[in-house]
């Protein structure tokens, strides 16, 4: 009884003349110059294995995923130099940091928009001690960002009366709305930019 294994065929460029060779395997000769394209087929297979390996590493890494702002994610990025960053993994609810879980040393790779949300890809290169000062900094920034929103909500009637008394009913209503929007923008800035602050890490990688 005999068995045979069909060689995998791929599309590659000839190493000698760069002609595209379709349905090539390790024994194929270039359709243009006759040079062997086996090395290109082998390199193609190596590249495919590398992509699969990197994807498996991403899938096997600790979860850093959120759904509608709930889950775990990396916050408070700190540049360590040499392309490495330190960031703390937090449990978040509505993107508000609740509990720190640990600090990781990562090497950012890329960010992609996926189904309306930003996906971050990175390699975890090590762990670092959870620094109390960094944790307190995140809580302080959250309180600073939310304070105007919370105080405005709790004192909305008094603020509305004060603004309308100062500017008149019509103009005061407009000023009150603008004040509310400014408080929300202030909170969003602290939550999504000052605390998360990952854009610089991935922007440097893209550059």
Secondary structure, 3 states (H helix, E strand, C coil): CCCCCCCCCEEEECCCCCCEEEEECCCCECCCCCCECHHHHHHHHHHHHHHHHHHHHHHHCCCCCEECCEEEEEEEEEEEECCEEEEEEEEEECCEEEEEEEEEEEEEEEEEEECCEEEEEEEEEEEECCCHHHHHHHHHHHHHHHHHHHHHHHCHHHHHHHHHHHHCHHHHHHHHHHHHHHHHHHHHHHHHHHHCCCHHHHHHHHC
